[in-house]
Amino acid sequence: MIGILNAYFLDGDATSYQAVYTEMCRGFVRRAFPDRQIRDYPLAHGEFPQSPRECDLWIITGSPKSAYDADSWIAELIGFIRQVDGVGARMLGLCFGHQAIAHALGGTVEPAAQGWGAGIRSFRVIAKEKWMAPPREQVALLFSHQDQVTQLPPRAVHLARSGFCKYEMFRIERHILALQGHPEFTVEFARQRYDSRRQMLGQATHRHALSTLTDPNDADTIWQWIAAWLAL
């Protein structure tokens, strides 16, 4: 069983972009793990696992929120991350999930001095792992984030970096993997999110983000890596 710790679905509207995200994320997970059952936990609605052993893999999604926000469900998620780490269960963090894991386990997350990261960007692998098959020196993903991990947690192994974001990917021992990018985003969903955040992003960042959407996107490779990592 794969548990999606859904930090994106906040408002409960079945027609909102948040609901679209939920189904989109489930679609990527289904393709990566066709033989696994999936359960969705909408965290902001109070649906949390009963045990860190309830699923074989926990995936913490992206979110419009910040890992350091004071919402009660975020505090509960931080506690659950520590439980998962404590028992050595498998956990994957994507964007907000990447930041929440770092925040929960002793790292630092804060608004990036360089502002929003949006669009497709490439990043460099700096620590090659055997599950990174096919091996790549550089990979590219969709991004949409204002916060960044600025200090890794203790025990974290730094796996990838870019000029925009130092900590693009890290792992903790064999059970935790975290990525700043969005392998669960489609280009069309990203385009809609950038357009809806045009004012927040600013004209130059919005224009740049849209201009990158025809660039190579290695989401499929990243999901292959995730599946190989889980199989270890």
N, C-alpha and C positions, 0 to 999 in steps of 0.2 A: 504494500500500500504506500502510495506517495501522498503526503499531506501538504496542500498548498496553504500556507499561512498568509491569507489574503489581506494585505495592508492597503490595498487600492480601493476596495469597495466600501465607501464611507456612508453614502446617503440613502442607500436602500432602493433607489429608483431603478427598476428593471430595464428602463430604456436609456439610461445615462451612459456616458463614455466609460464609467467605472464598471458597468455590467458588460460592456463590449470588451474591456480589458480582461475581465474575468474569463470569458469564453475564449478569447485569443490566447491567454496564458495556458489554459487547459489544453488547447489545441497543440501548442508547441510541446507540452509535457507528454501528451498522448503519442505524438510522433516519435519523441525521443525514447519513450518507455512504453511501447505498444502492449506489452504483456502485464503491465501493472494497473491495478485499480487506483483511482484518484479520489481524494476527498478534499473538498474546499472548506476552509475555516474562515468565515468573514469576521475578522478580529474586532473591528469597530462595533460590531453588533453583539459582542460578548460571546462569540463561539470560539472557544479555545479547546485544545486537546486536554484529555484527562491525564495523560501520561506522556513523557518524552519517548517512550517505547511504543507508542500507539501506531506509528508508521515507520517504514524502512528508510524513508528520506523525507526531510522537512525542507520545503522551498519557501523562503520568505520573499515576497514579491516587492516590486516597486511601490511607491506611494506618493500622493501629493503632500504628505506630512514629512516632518523631520524627525530623525531618531531621538533628538533631545527634547522634543515637544512634551508638554506636561499632560497630555491626554492619558486617562487611566488605562486604556487598552494598550498604549505604547509601553507604559510601566510594566504591565502584565507580560507583554511580549519580551521585554528585556529580562524579566525573571525567568521566563520559559527558555530563552536562549541559554541562560546559565545552567538550567536544569539539563538541557540537551547536551551541552558541553560536558557537564559533570558525569553523565553516564556514557559519553562517547558515542552518542547516536549521530547519524549522518545528517548534515544540514548544509543547504545551499542558499546563499544570499545574493539577490539581484538588486542593484542600485540602493534603494532604501534598505533592503535586506542586508546588503554588504555593509552599509553604514551602521545599521542596528547591531549587527554582530560585533563590529569593532567597538562600538560604544558600550555594549554589554560586557565585553570581556577585557576592558581596560585600555582601549585605544581612545583617540580623540576624533570627534566629528564636528565640523564647524562650517559656516558659509565660506565659500571659496573667495579669496581676495580677487581672483580674476573674473568672478561673476559666473554666469550660466554657461554650462557646457551643453550644447544642443547640436544635433545632427549626427552624421556618421563620422567617426574618427578612428584612426588606427593607433595601436599601441604595441609596444615591444615586449616580447617575452624575455625575461632576464633570468629565469630559473626554469630549466627544462625538466619536465616530469614525464615518466614513462606513459602516463595516460594521455598525454598530449599527442594523440595520433589521429590524423596525420600531423607530423611535426611542422610547426610554423615559426619563423622568426618574428613575424608581425601578423596581427589579426585586426579586424575592424568590426565595430558594432555601432548600433544606434545608441545615442545618449540623450538624456534629458535630466539634468541635475544642477542644483545650485550649491548644495553642500558637498563636501569631500571629507574623506578620511585623511587627517593630517598627521596622525601618529598611529602606527599599528599597535594592536594589543601584544602583550608578552606572548611568546610561543608562536607568533605568526611568522610564516615564511613568505617573503615578498616575491611574487611571481611575475608581475608585469607592470610597466609604467609607460607614461607618455609625457610629452612636454607640457600638456595642460593639467594632467592629474598624476601625481607621483605614485599613488597606490591604486592601480587599476585592477589588480587581482592579488589575492593572498589566500593561503590556506593555513589551517591550524591542525597539526598532526595529520592523521589520515581522514578525520571525520568531518571537517568543516572546509568549505570552499566558498569564496566570496568574490563577486565581480561588480565593478562599478557600472558596467554597461547593461544594456537591455537586450539580451538574446531573445526575449519573449515578445518584443515589439515587431509589428509589421511596419513597412515603410508608410503605408496609408494611415495607420493609426498614429504614427509619429508626426506625419504631416498635419493631421487634424489637431493634435495636441500643441504643436508649435503655433498653428494659426490661432488657437483659442488662447494661447499665452503670449500673443504678439506684443501686447503692451508691457507685460511683465519681463519678457526677454529683451525688449528694446529692438528698434528697427534693424540695427546692424547685425545683431545676433540672430534675429529671426530670418533675415535675408540669407545669412551664411548657412544657417541650419537647412533651409530649403534647398540651397545650392548643392548640398552634399548628398542629397537623397538618391542620386543615380550612381554614387560611388560604390565600390565593392563592399559587401556586407557579409561577414563570416559567421552569421548566427548558426548556420547548419554545422559548421566545424566546431563551434563552441558547444553545441548540444552533443556532438559526438564525443568531445572531451569529457563532458559532464557524465555521460553514460559510462565511459571507460573508467573514470574516477570512481563512480559508484560501484563498479564491478570489482574493484580491487579488494 
